[in-house]
Amino acid sequence: MPATSKAQQKAAGAALSAKRGETKKSELIGASREMYDSMSEKQLEEFAETKRKGLPEKKSRA
């Protein structure tokens, strides 16, 4: 499942980094902390590897 915005893709990348032990969980805030707690490493990889070209900065609420 690909990310739907650049912000979501970046948050997934931060959460993935913490899951792998490259950064501390305590450094995560907001969406990245929620993603860390609720998603597997595989799911985070799928979000983080989404190409950013053509994605909006933020997902519009609808």
Predicted model as a PDB file, atoms N, CA, C, CB and O in Angstrom, pLDDT in the B-factor column:
MODEL        1                                                                  
ATOM      1  N   MET A   1       0.856  -1.177   0.000  1.00 74.00           N  
ATOM      2  CA  MET A   1       0.000   0.000   0.000  1.00 74.00           C  
ATOM      3  C   MET A   1       0.897   1.234   0.000  1.00 74.00           C  
ATOM      4  CB  MET A   1      -0.971   0.002   1.231  1.00 74.00           C  
ATOM      5  O   MET A   1       1.643   1.439   0.958  1.00 74.00           O  
ATOM      6  N   PRO A   2       0.850   2.041  -1.017  1.00 84.00           N  
ATOM      7  CA  PRO A   2       1.717   3.210  -1.090  1.00 84.00           C  
ATOM      8  C   PRO A   2       1.193   4.373  -0.245  1.00 84.00           C  
ATOM      9  CB  PRO A   2       1.867   3.649  -2.533  1.00 84.00           C  
ATOM     10  O   PRO A   2       0.005   4.464   0.062  1.00 84.00           O  
ATOM     11  N   ALA A   3       2.120   5.250   0.114  1.00 86.00           N  
ATOM     12  CA  ALA A   3       1.755   6.453   0.853  1.00 86.00           C  
ATOM     13  C   ALA A   3       0.922   7.359  -0.053  1.00 86.00           C  
ATOM     14  CB  ALA A   3       3.022   7.199   1.372  1.00 86.00           C  
ATOM     15  O   ALA A   3       1.085   7.343  -1.273  1.00 86.00           O  
ATOM     16  N   THR A   4       0.029   8.148   0.549  1.00 87.00           N  
ATOM     17  CA  THR A   4      -0.835   9.030  -0.240  1.00 87.00           C  
ATOM     18  C   THR A   4      -0.382  10.484  -0.202  1.00 87.00           C  
ATOM     19  CB  THR A   4      -2.258   8.933   0.255  1.00 87.00           C  
ATOM     20  O   THR A   4      -0.987  11.334  -0.855  1.00 87.00           O  
ATOM     21  N   SER A   5       0.682  10.784   0.560  1.00 90.00           N  
ATOM     22  CA  SER A   5       1.214  12.136   0.592  1.00 90.00           C  
ATOM     23  C   SER A   5       2.692  12.100   0.975  1.00 90.00           C  
ATOM     24  CB  SER A   5       0.414  13.015   1.579  1.00 90.00           C  
ATOM     25  O   SER A   5       3.186  11.095   1.487  1.00 90.00           O  
ATOM     26  N   LYS A   6       3.385  13.196   0.724  1.00 91.00           N  
ATOM     27  CA  LYS A   6       4.805  13.285   1.078  1.00 91.00           C  
ATOM     28  C   LYS A   6       4.981  13.226   2.590  1.00 91.00           C  
ATOM     29  CB  LYS A   6       5.426  14.581   0.519  1.00 91.00           C  
ATOM     30  O   LYS A   6       5.930  12.615   3.081  1.00 91.00           O  
ATOM     31  N   ALA A   7       4.077  13.854   3.329  1.00 91.00           N  
ATOM     32  CA  ALA A   7       4.156  13.847   4.782  1.00 91.00           C  
ATOM     33  C   ALA A   7       4.020  12.424   5.326  1.00 91.00           C  
ATOM     34  CB  ALA A   7       3.071  14.752   5.379  1.00 91.00           C  
ATOM     35  O   ALA A   7       4.734  12.043   6.254  1.00 91.00           O  
ATOM     36  N   GLN A   8       3.125  11.652   4.761  1.00 91.00           N  
ATOM     37  CA  GLN A   8       2.918  10.274   5.188  1.00 91.00           C  
ATOM     38  C   GLN A   8       4.154   9.427   4.856  1.00 91.00           C  
ATOM     39  CB  GLN A   8       1.654   9.681   4.515  1.00 91.00           C  
ATOM     40  O   GLN A   8       4.551   8.573   5.649  1.00 91.00           O  
ATOM     41  N   GLN A   9       4.744   9.656   3.719  1.00 92.00           N  
ATOM     42  CA  GLN A   9       5.927   8.921   3.304  1.00 92.00           C  
ATOM     43  C   GLN A   9       7.098   9.228   4.239  1.00 92.00           C  
ATOM     44  CB  GLN A   9       6.291   9.264   1.848  1.00 92.00           C  
ATOM     45  O   GLN A   9       7.843   8.325   4.618  1.00 92.00           O  
ATOM     46  N   LYS A  10       7.262  10.496   4.609  1.00 93.00           N  
ATOM     47  CA  LYS A  10       8.348  10.878   5.508  1.00 93.00           C  
ATOM     48  C   LYS A  10       8.138  10.312   6.907  1.00 93.00           C  
ATOM     49  CB  LYS A  10       8.470  12.398   5.573  1.00 93.00           C  
ATOM     50  O   LYS A  10       9.091   9.857   7.538  1.00 93.00           O  
ATOM     51  N   ALA A  11       6.905  10.335   7.398  1.00 94.00           N  
ATOM     52  CA  ALA A  11       6.596   9.784   8.719  1.00 94.00           C  
ATOM     53  C   ALA A  11       6.887   8.281   8.751  1.00 94.00           C  
ATOM     54  CB  ALA A  11       5.119  10.054   9.088  1.00 94.00           C  
ATOM     55  O   ALA A  11       7.413   7.770   9.740  1.00 94.00           O  
ATOM     56  N   ALA A  12       6.547   7.586   7.685  1.00 94.00           N  
ATOM     57  CA  ALA A  12       6.815   6.154   7.605  1.00 94.00           C  
ATOM     58  C   ALA A  12       8.315   5.885   7.608  1.00 94.00           C  
ATOM     59  CB  ALA A  12       6.171   5.556   6.349  1.00 94.00           C  
ATOM     60  O   ALA A  12       8.776   4.926   8.227  1.00 94.00           O  
ATOM     61  N   GLY A  13       9.063   6.716   6.927  1.00 95.00           N  
ATOM     62  CA  GLY A  13      10.521   6.569   6.907  1.00 95.00           C  
ATOM     63  C   GLY A  13      11.130   6.762   8.287  1.00 95.00           C  
ATOM     64  O   GLY A  13      12.052   6.040   8.665  1.00 95.00           O  
ATOM     65  N   ALA A  14      10.627   7.721   9.035  1.00 96.00           N  
ATOM     66  CA  ALA A  14      11.120   7.958  10.391  1.00 96.00           C  
ATOM     67  C   ALA A  14      10.770   6.786  11.303  1.00 96.00           C  
ATOM     68  CB  ALA A  14      10.539   9.266  10.957  1.00 96.00           C  
ATOM     69  O   ALA A  14      11.604   6.338  12.089  1.00 96.00           O  
ATOM     70  N   ALA A  15       9.549   6.294  11.199  1.00 96.00           N  
ATOM     71  CA  ALA A  15       9.120   5.155  12.013  1.00 96.00           C  
ATOM     72  C   ALA A  15       9.923   3.905  11.665  1.00 96.00           C  
ATOM     73  CB  ALA A  15       7.620   4.890  11.819  1.00 96.00           C  
ATOM     74  O   ALA A  15      10.292   3.137  12.553  1.00 96.00           O  
ATOM     75  N   LEU A  16      10.190   3.702  10.395  1.00 96.00           N  
ATOM     76  CA  LEU A  16      10.971   2.549   9.955  1.00 96.00           C  
ATOM     77  C   LEU A  16      12.393   2.620  10.514  1.00 96.00           C  
ATOM     78  CB  LEU A  16      11.005   2.476   8.415  1.00 96.00           C  
ATOM     79  O   LEU A  16      12.945   1.607  10.945  1.00 96.00           O  
ATOM     80  N   SER A  17      12.968   3.788  10.506  1.00 96.00           N  
ATOM     81  CA  SER A  17      14.298   3.977  11.054  1.00 96.00           C  
ATOM     82  C   SER A  17      14.343   3.603  12.533  1.00 96.00           C  
ATOM     83  CB  SER A  17      14.746   5.419  10.860  1.00 96.00           C  
ATOM     84  O   SER A  17      15.303   2.982  12.988  1.00 96.00           O  
ATOM     85  N   ALA A  18      13.319   3.977  13.276  1.00 96.00           N  
ATOM     86  CA  ALA A  18      13.250   3.627  14.697  1.00 96.00           C  
ATOM     87  C   ALA A  18      13.029   2.128  14.887  1.00 96.00           C  
ATOM     88  CB  ALA A  18      12.127   4.414  15.386  1.00 96.00           C  
ATOM     89  O   ALA A  18      13.617   1.526  15.785  1.00 96.00           O  
ATOM     90  N   LYS A  19      12.188   1.523  14.051  1.00 96.00           N  
ATOM     91  CA  LYS A  19      11.943   0.075  14.137  1.00 96.00           C  
ATOM     92  C   LYS A  19      13.240  -0.706  13.939  1.00 96.00           C  
ATOM     93  CB  LYS A  19      10.897  -0.362  13.086  1.00 96.00           C  
ATOM     94  O   LYS A  19      13.456  -1.740  14.571  1.00 96.00           O  
ATOM     95  N   ARG A  20      14.091  -0.203  13.063  1.00 95.00           N  
ATOM     96  CA  ARG A  20      15.352  -0.886  12.758  1.00 95.00           C  
ATOM     97  C   ARG A  20      16.442  -0.553  13.768  1.00 95.00           C  
ATOM     98  CB  ARG A  20      15.821  -0.519  11.360  1.00 95.00           C  
ATOM     99  O   ARG A  20      17.533  -1.120  13.707  1.00 95.00           O  
ATOM    100  N   GLY A  21      16.161   0.363  14.699  1.00 95.00           N  
ATOM    101  CA  GLY A  21      17.133   0.721  15.719  1.00 95.00           C  
ATOM    102  C   GLY A  21      18.125   1.777  15.296  1.00 95.00           C  
ATOM    103  O   GLY A  21      19.111   2.016  15.993  1.00 95.00           O  
ATOM    104  N   GLU A  22      17.883   2.412  14.167  1.00 96.00           N  
ATOM    105  CA  GLU A  22      18.793   3.436  13.669  1.00 96.00           C  
ATOM    106  C   GLU A  22      18.582   4.772  14.386  1.00 96.00           C  
ATOM    107  CB  GLU A  22      18.608   3.614  12.165  1.00 96.00           C  
ATOM    108  O   GLU A  22      19.513   5.570  14.500  1.00 96.00           O  
ATOM    109  N   THR A  23      17.376   5.013  14.860  1.00 94.00           N  
ATOM    110  CA  THR A  23      17.071   6.194  15.668  1.00 94.00           C  
ATOM    111  C   THR A  23      16.286   5.732  16.891  1.00 94.00           C  
ATOM    112  CB  THR A  23      16.263   7.267  14.843  1.00 94.00           C  
ATOM    113  O   THR A  23      15.801   4.602  16.938  1.00 94.00           O  
ATOM    114  N   LYS A  24      16.167   6.609  17.872  1.00 96.00           N  
ATOM    115  CA  LYS A  24      15.458   6.262  19.098  1.00 96.00           C  
ATOM    116  C   LYS A  24      13.963   6.485  18.946  1.00 96.00           C  
ATOM    117  CB  LYS A  24      15.992   7.073  20.271  1.00 96.00           C  
ATOM    118  O   LYS A  24      13.529   7.438  18.298  1.00 96.00           O  
ATOM    119  N   LYS A  25      13.182   5.602  19.547  1.00 94.00           N  
ATOM    120  CA  LYS A  25      11.727   5.749  19.510  1.00 94.00           C  
ATOM    121  C   LYS A  25      11.314   7.062  20.173  1.00 94.00           C  
ATOM    122  CB  LYS A  25      11.038   4.552  20.209  1.00 94.00           C  
ATOM    123  O   LYS A  25      10.330   7.679  19.765  1.00 94.00           O  
ATOM    124  N   SER A  26      12.053   7.489  21.180  1.00 94.00           N  
ATOM    125  CA  SER A  26      11.720   8.719  21.901  1.00 94.00           C  
ATOM    126  C   SER A  26      11.845   9.965  21.023  1.00 94.00           C  
ATOM    127  CB  SER A  26      12.616   8.861  23.118  1.00 94.00           C  
ATOM    128  O   SER A  26      11.310  11.017  21.374  1.00 94.00           O  
ATOM    129  N   GLU A  27      12.538   9.867  19.894  1.00 94.00           N  
ATOM    130  CA  GLU A  27      12.688  10.997  18.976  1.00 94.00           C  
ATOM    131  C   GLU A  27      11.490  11.152  18.043  1.00 94.00           C  
ATOM    132  CB  GLU A  27      13.952  10.832  18.156  1.00 94.00           C  
ATOM    133  O   GLU A  27      11.348  12.183  17.386  1.00 94.00           O  
ATOM    134  N   LEU A  28      10.630  10.140  17.979  1.00 95.00           N  
ATOM    135  CA  LEU A  28       9.465  10.189  17.093  1.00 95.00           C  
ATOM    136  C   LEU A  28       8.355  11.040  17.699  1.00 95.00           C  
ATOM    137  CB  LEU A  28       8.946   8.773  16.808  1.00 95.00           C  
ATOM    138  O   LEU A  28       8.134  11.031  18.910  1.00 95.00           O  
ATOM    139  N   ILE A  29       7.660  11.776  16.831  1.00 94.00           N  
ATOM    140  CA  ILE A  29       6.515  12.567  17.275  1.00 94.00           C  
ATOM    141  C   ILE A  29       5.366  12.393  16.290  1.00 94.00           C  
ATOM    142  CB  ILE A  29       6.896  14.066  17.414  1.00 94.00           C  
ATOM    143  O   ILE A  29       5.582  12.060  15.125  1.00 94.00           O  
ATOM    144  N   GLY A  30       4.162  12.617  16.759  1.00 93.00           N  
ATOM    145  CA  GLY A  30       2.989  12.627  15.897  1.00 93.00           C  
ATOM    146  C   GLY A  30       2.742  11.342  15.145  1.00 93.00           C  
ATOM    147  O   GLY A  30       2.743  10.257  15.726  1.00 93.00           O  
ATOM    148  N   ALA A  31       2.532  11.469  13.852  1.00 92.00           N  
ATOM    149  CA  ALA A  31       2.149  10.342  12.999  1.00 92.00           C  
ATOM    150  C   ALA A  31       3.218   9.257  12.975  1.00 92.00           C  
ATOM    151  CB  ALA A  31       1.876  10.825  11.584  1.00 92.00           C  
ATOM    152  O   ALA A  31       2.892   8.072  12.925  1.00 92.00           O  
ATOM    153  N   SER A  32       4.481   9.643  13.010  1.00 95.00           N  
ATOM    154  CA  SER A  32       5.534   8.626  12.952  1.00 95.00           C  
ATOM    155  C   SER A  32       5.511   7.743  14.191  1.00 95.00           C  
ATOM    156  CB  SER A  32       6.909   9.285  12.805  1.00 95.00           C  
ATOM    157  O   SER A  32       5.786   6.547  14.091  1.00 95.00           O  
ATOM    158  N   ARG A  33       5.189   8.303  15.365  1.00 95.00           N  
ATOM    159  CA  ARG A  33       5.091   7.490  16.581  1.00 95.00           C  
ATOM    160  C   ARG A  33       3.893   6.535  16.489  1.00 95.00           C  
ATOM    161  CB  ARG A  33       4.963   8.400  17.836  1.00 95.00           C  
ATOM    162  O   ARG A  33       3.988   5.370  16.875  1.00 95.00           O  
ATOM    163  N   GLU A  34       2.779   7.035  15.980  1.00 95.00           N  
ATOM    164  CA  GLU A  34       1.608   6.180  15.815  1.00 95.00           C  
ATOM    165  C   GLU A  34       1.895   5.044  14.833  1.00 95.00           C  
ATOM    166  CB  GLU A  34       0.407   7.006  15.333  1.00 95.00           C  
ATOM    167  O   GLU A  34       1.502   3.900  15.063  1.00 95.00           O  
ATOM    168  N   MET A  35       2.586   5.370  13.737  1.00 95.00           N  
ATOM    169  CA  MET A  35       2.938   4.349  12.752  1.00 95.00           C  
ATOM    170  C   MET A  35       3.871   3.309  13.375  1.00 95.00           C  
ATOM    171  CB  MET A  35       3.600   4.995  11.515  1.00 95.00           C  
ATOM    172  O   MET A  35       3.719   2.113  13.125  1.00 95.00           O  
ATOM    173  N   TYR A  36       4.826   3.754  14.175  1.00 96.00           N  
ATOM    174  CA  TYR A  36       5.765   2.847  14.819  1.00 96.00           C  
ATOM    175  C   TYR A  36       5.022   1.820  15.663  1.00 96.00           C  
ATOM    176  CB  TYR A  36       6.760   3.628  15.682  1.00 96.00           C  
ATOM    177  O   TYR A  36       5.341   0.631  15.635  1.00 96.00           O  
ATOM    178  N   ASP A  37       4.030   2.288  16.415  1.00 95.00           N  
ATOM    179  CA  ASP A  37       3.291   1.413  17.318  1.00 95.00           C  
ATOM    180  C   ASP A  37       2.310   0.488  16.601  1.00 95.00           C  
ATOM    181  CB  ASP A  37       2.547   2.242  18.321  1.00 95.00           C  
ATOM    182  O   ASP A  37       2.070  -0.629  17.060  1.00 95.00           O  
ATOM    183  N   SER A  38       1.746   0.931  15.493  1.00 96.00           N  
ATOM    184  CA  SER A  38       0.642   0.185  14.894  1.00 96.00           C  
ATOM    185  C   SER A  38       0.976  -0.581  13.610  1.00 96.00           C  
ATOM    186  CB  SER A  38      -0.457   1.119  14.610  1.00 96.00           C  
ATOM    187  O   SER A  38       0.137  -1.337  13.119  1.00 96.00           O  
ATOM    188  N   MET A  39       2.168  -0.406  13.062  1.00 95.00           N  
ATOM    189  CA  MET A  39       2.488  -1.033  11.786  1.00 95.00           C  
ATOM    190  C   MET A  39       3.718  -1.931  11.898  1.00 95.00           C  
ATOM    191  CB  MET A  39       2.713   0.032  10.719  1.00 95.00           C  
ATOM    192  O   MET A  39       4.603  -1.708  12.725  1.00 95.00           O  
ATOM    193  N   SER A  40       3.746  -2.946  11.047  1.00 95.00           N  
ATOM    194  CA  SER A  40       4.904  -3.836  10.996  1.00 95.00           C  
ATOM    195  C   SER A  40       6.015  -3.187  10.170  1.00 95.00           C  
ATOM    196  CB  SER A  40       4.513  -5.216  10.401  1.00 95.00           C  
ATOM    197  O   SER A  40       5.790  -2.200   9.469  1.00 95.00           O  
ATOM    198  N   GLU A  41       7.211  -3.755  10.266  1.00 95.00           N  
ATOM    199  CA  GLU A  41       8.336  -3.232   9.493  1.00 95.00           C  
ATOM    200  C   GLU A  41       8.056  -3.336   7.995  1.00 95.00           C  
ATOM    201  CB  GLU A  41       9.631  -3.986   9.847  1.00 95.00           C  
ATOM    202  O   GLU A  41       8.417  -2.439   7.233  1.00 95.00           O  
ATOM    203  N   LYS A  42       7.418  -4.417   7.572  1.00 95.00           N  
ATOM    204  CA  LYS A  42       7.084  -4.618   6.155  1.00 95.00           C  
ATOM    205  C   LYS A  42       6.122  -3.533   5.666  1.00 95.00           C  
ATOM    206  CB  LYS A  42       6.462  -6.018   5.937  1.00 95.00           C  
ATOM    207  O   LYS A  42       6.306  -2.978   4.583  1.00 95.00           O  
ATOM    208  N   GLN A  43       5.082  -3.229   6.476  1.00 94.00           N  
ATOM    209  CA  GLN A  43       4.132  -2.183   6.090  1.00 94.00           C  
ATOM    210  C   GLN A  43       4.828  -0.831   6.002  1.00 94.00           C  
ATOM    211  CB  GLN A  43       2.966  -2.114   7.091  1.00 94.00           C  
ATOM    212  O   GLN A  43       4.577  -0.056   5.080  1.00 94.00           O  
ATOM    213  N   LEU A  44       5.698  -0.554   6.957  1.00 94.00           N  
ATOM    214  CA  LEU A  44       6.425   0.718   6.943  1.00 94.00           C  
ATOM    215  C   LEU A  44       7.327   0.821   5.714  1.00 94.00           C  
ATOM    216  CB  LEU A  44       7.261   0.871   8.224  1.00 94.00           C  
ATOM    217  O   LEU A  44       7.455   1.892   5.121  1.00 94.00           O  
ATOM    218  N   GLU A  45       7.948  -0.287   5.338  1.00 94.00           N  
ATOM    219  CA  GLU A  45       8.787  -0.293   4.128  1.00 94.00           C  
ATOM    220  C   GLU A  45       7.964   0.086   2.905  1.00 94.00           C  
ATOM    221  CB  GLU A  45       9.438  -1.680   3.918  1.00 94.00           C  
ATOM    222  O   GLU A  45       8.411   0.875   2.073  1.00 94.00           O  
ATOM    223  N   GLU A  46       6.760  -0.475   2.795  1.00 92.00           N  
ATOM    224  CA  GLU A  46       5.910  -0.190   1.640  1.00 92.00           C  
ATOM    225  C   GLU A  46       5.538   1.292   1.578  1.00 92.00           C  
ATOM    226  CB  GLU A  46       4.642  -1.049   1.689  1.00 92.00           C  
ATOM    227  O   GLU A  46       5.531   1.884   0.498  1.00 92.00           O  
ATOM    228  N   PHE A  47       5.232   1.886   2.716  1.00 90.00           N  
ATOM    229  CA  PHE A  47       4.908   3.310   2.745  1.00 90.00           C  
ATOM    230  C   PHE A  47       6.140   4.149   2.437  1.00 90.00           C  
ATOM    231  CB  PHE A  47       4.329   3.702   4.108  1.00 90.00           C  
ATOM    232  O   PHE A  47       6.066   5.090   1.646  1.00 90.00           O  
ATOM    233  N   ALA A  48       7.261   3.822   3.048  1.00 90.00           N  
ATOM    234  CA  ALA A  48       8.470   4.628   2.917  1.00 90.00           C  
ATOM    235  C   ALA A  48       9.073   4.575   1.523  1.00 90.00           C  
ATOM    236  CB  ALA A  48       9.489   4.177   3.916  1.00 90.00           C  
ATOM    237  O   ALA A  48       9.704   5.542   1.094  1.00 90.00           O  
ATOM    238  N   GLU A  49       8.896   3.469   0.804  1.00 91.00           N  
ATOM    239  CA  GLU A  49       9.507   3.360  -0.521  1.00 91.00           C  
ATOM    240  C   GLU A  49       8.668   4.001  -1.628  1.00 91.00           C  
ATOM    241  CB  GLU A  49       9.742   1.910  -0.851  1.00 91.00           C  
ATOM    242  O   GLU A  49       9.068   3.975  -2.792  1.00 91.00           O  
ATOM    243  N   THR A  50       7.529   4.568  -1.289  1.00 87.00           N  
ATOM    244  CA  THR A  50       6.687   5.239  -2.278  1.00 87.00           C  
ATOM    245  C   THR A  50       7.457   6.392  -2.919  1.00 87.00           C  
ATOM    246  CB  THR A  50       5.379   5.753  -1.627  1.00 87.00           C  
ATOM    247  O   THR A  50       8.084   7.191  -2.223  1.00 87.00           O  
ATOM    248  N   LYS A  51       7.405   6.472  -4.213  1.00 88.00           N  
ATOM    249  CA  LYS A  51       8.039   7.587  -4.920  1.00 88.00           C  
ATOM    250  C   LYS A  51       7.308   8.881  -4.584  1.00 88.00           C  
ATOM    251  CB  LYS A  51       8.044   7.343  -6.456  1.00 88.00           C  
ATOM    252  O   LYS A  51       6.077   8.903  -4.568  1.00 88.00           O  
ATOM    253  N   ARG A  52       8.029   9.941  -4.321  1.00 84.00           N  
ATOM    254  CA  ARG A  52       7.434  11.203  -3.888  1.00 84.00           C  
ATOM    255  C   ARG A  52       6.937  12.063  -5.045  1.00 84.00           C  
ATOM    256  CB  ARG A  52       8.431  11.982  -3.084  1.00 84.00           C  
ATOM    257  O   ARG A  52       6.121  12.963  -4.846  1.00 84.00           O  
ATOM    258  N   LYS A  53       7.422  11.792  -6.240  1.00 87.00           N  
ATOM    259  CA  LYS A  53       7.027  12.596  -7.388  1.00 87.00           C  
ATOM    260  C   LYS A  53       5.519  12.485  -7.621  1.00 87.00           C  
ATOM    261  CB  LYS A  53       7.800  12.157  -8.645  1.00 87.00           C  
ATOM    262  O   LYS A  53       4.979  11.386  -7.746  1.00 87.00           O  
ATOM    263  N   GLY A  54       4.864  13.613  -7.676  1.00 85.00           N  
ATOM    264  CA  GLY A  54       3.438  13.637  -7.943  1.00 85.00           C  
ATOM    265  C   GLY A  54       2.555  13.546  -6.709  1.00 85.00           C  
ATOM    266  O   GLY A  54       1.337  13.685  -6.817  1.00 85.00           O  
ATOM    267  N   LEU A  55       3.141  13.315  -5.539  1.00 84.00           N  
ATOM    268  CA  LEU A  55       2.340  13.255  -4.319  1.00 84.00           C  
ATOM    269  C   LEU A  55       2.100  14.658  -3.765  1.00 84.00           C  
ATOM    270  CB  LEU A  55       3.032  12.374  -3.263  1.00 84.00           C  
ATOM    271  O   LEU A  55       2.972  15.520  -3.875  1.00 84.00           O  
ATOM    272  N   PRO A  56       0.939  14.896  -3.177  1.00 85.00           N  
ATOM    273  CA  PRO A  56       0.716  16.195  -2.527  1.00 85.00           C  
ATOM    274  C   PRO A  56       1.521  16.252  -1.231  1.00 85.00           C  
ATOM    275  CB  PRO A  56      -0.805  16.428  -2.242  1.00 85.00           C  
ATOM    276  O   PRO A  56       1.896  15.214  -0.687  1.00 85.00           O  
ATOM    277  N   GLU A  57       1.787  17.469  -0.733  1.00 90.00           N  
ATOM    278  CA  GLU A  57       2.511  17.616   0.528  1.00 90.00           C  
ATOM    279  C   GLU A  57       1.759  16.931   1.655  1.00 90.00           C  
ATOM    280  CB  GLU A  57       2.730  19.097   0.861  1.00 90.00           C  
ATOM    281  O   GLU A  57       2.335  16.159   2.422  1.00 90.00           O  
ATOM    282  N   LYS A  58       0.473  17.218   1.748  1.00 85.00           N  
ATOM    283  CA  LYS A  58      -0.372  16.627   2.772  1.00 85.00           C  
ATOM    284  C   LYS A  58      -1.637  16.079   2.146  1.00 85.00           C  
ATOM    285  CB  LYS A  58      -0.710  17.650   3.858  1.00 85.00           C  
ATOM    286  O   LYS A  58      -2.121  16.590   1.136  1.00 85.00           O  
ATOM    287  N   LYS A  59      -2.161  15.045   2.750  1.00 78.00           N  
ATOM    288  CA  LYS A  59      -3.413  14.459   2.270  1.00 78.00           C  
ATOM    289  C   LYS A  59      -4.559  15.357   2.700  1.00 78.00           C  
ATOM    290  CB  LYS A  59      -3.608  13.005   2.811  1.00 78.00           C  
ATOM    291  O   LYS A  59      -4.639  15.751   3.864  1.00 78.00           O  
ATOM    292  N   SER A  60      -5.442  15.682   1.775  1.00 71.00           N  
ATOM    293  CA  SER A  60      -6.584  16.505   2.125  1.00 71.00           C  
ATOM    294  C   SER A  60      -7.605  15.675   2.880  1.00 71.00           C  
ATOM    295  CB  SER A  60      -7.211  17.126   0.874  1.00 71.00           C  
ATOM    296  O   SER A  60      -7.793  14.493   2.591  1.00 71.00           O  
ATOM    297  N   ARG A  61      -8.262  16.293   3.844  1.00 67.00           N  
ATOM    298  CA  ARG A  61      -9.270  15.580   4.632  1.00 67.00           C  
ATOM    299  C   ARG A  61     -10.595  15.663   3.896  1.00 67.00           C  
ATOM    300  CB  ARG A  61      -9.393  16.170   6.076  1.00 67.00           C  
ATOM    301  O   ARG A  61     -11.088  16.746   3.580  1.00 67.00           O  
ATOM    302  N   ALA A  62     -11.153  14.506   3.636  1.00 57.00           N  
ATOM    303  CA  ALA A  62     -12.429  14.479   2.918  1.00 57.00           C  
ATOM    304  C   ALA A  62     -13.348  13.414   3.472  1.00 57.00           C  
ATOM    305  CB  ALA A  62     -12.203  14.242   1.434  1.00 57.00           C  
ATOM    306  O   ALA A  62     -14.467  13.251   2.985  1.00 57.00           O  
TER     307      ALA A  62                                                      
ENDMDL                                                                          
END                                                                             
